[in-house]
């Protein structure tokens, strides 16, 4: 861990929602004495630990396509501009552990290649959980209909 703390590398936690990414980010942040976000609520009392700049960027992309977070994105216009924003956020944040579940959809819609990923200087952790359990959890949390859950 000491080598990681001294490096410029970041760890990005990618996941489906409701799959334990907040818990994992909390554990990893504690392991390297990194401050955690205080954004908890009734659904996640200890906080989501999401990078607010990436969250805002992702929300703006979803909004520009009139999509909700559980819907697939179309090809993203201004690809290079968005990719540069991601690079800038990652290089400027002091966070070493970054959790942003929607980032996997953004990177996919940007059609990011391995060279572009290497430029980010990140390691990825991908969490998965049974899709039915995720859907049930999201349905309860967000009050989604069966039709909306099927899109997810």
Secondary structure in CASP SS format (residue, H / E / C, confidence):
PFRMAT SS
TARGET T0000
AUTHOR 0000-0000-0000
METHOD secondary structure of the structure
MODEL  1
X C 1.00
X H 1.00
X H 1.00
X H 1.00
X H 1.00
X H 1.00
X C 1.00
X C 1.00
X C 1.00
X E 1.00
X E 1.00
X E 1.00
X E 1.00
X E 1.00
X E 1.00
X C 1.00
X C 1.00
X C 1.00
X C 1.00
X C 1.00
X H 1.00
X H 1.00
X H 1.00
X H 1.00
X H 1.00
X H 1.00
X H 1.00
X H 1.00
X H 1.00
X H 1.00
X H 1.00
X C 1.00
X C 1.00
X C 1.00
X C 1.00
X C 1.00
X C 1.00
X C 1.00
X C 1.00
X C 1.00
X E 1.00
X C 1.00
X C 1.00
X E 1.00
X C 1.00
X C 1.00
X C 1.00
X C 1.00
X C 1.00
X E 1.00
X C 1.00
X H 1.00
X H 1.00
X H 1.00
X H 1.00
X H 1.00
X H 1.00
X H 1.00
X H 1.00
X H 1.00
X H 1.00
X H 1.00
X H 1.00
X H 1.00
X C 1.00
X C 1.00
X C 1.00
X C 1.00
X C 1.00
X C 1.00
X C 1.00
X C 1.00
X C 1.00
X C 1.00
X C 1.00
X C 1.00
X C 1.00
X C 1.00
X H 1.00
X H 1.00
X H 1.00
X H 1.00
X H 1.00
X H 1.00
X H 1.00
X H 1.00
X H 1.00
X H 1.00
X H 1.00
X H 1.00
X H 1.00
X H 1.00
X C 1.00
X C 1.00
X C 1.00
X C 1.00
X E 1.00
X E 1.00
X E 1.00
X C 1.00
X C 1.00
X C 1.00
X H 1.00
X H 1.00
X H 1.00
X H 1.00
X H 1.00
X H 1.00
X H 1.00
X H 1.00
X C 1.00
X C 1.00
X C 1.00
X H 1.00
X H 1.00
X H 1.00
X H 1.00
X H 1.00
X H 1.00
X C 1.00
X C 1.00
X E 1.00
X E 1.00
X E 1.00
X E 1.00
X E 1.00
X E 1.00
X C 1.00
X C 1.00
X C 1.00
X H 1.00
X H 1.00
X H 1.00
X H 1.00
X H 1.00
X H 1.00
X H 1.00
X H 1.00
X H 1.00
X H 1.00
X H 1.00
X H 1.00
X C 1.00
X C 1.00
X C 1.00
X H 1.00
X H 1.00
X H 1.00
X H 1.00
X H 1.00
X H 1.00
X C 1.00
END
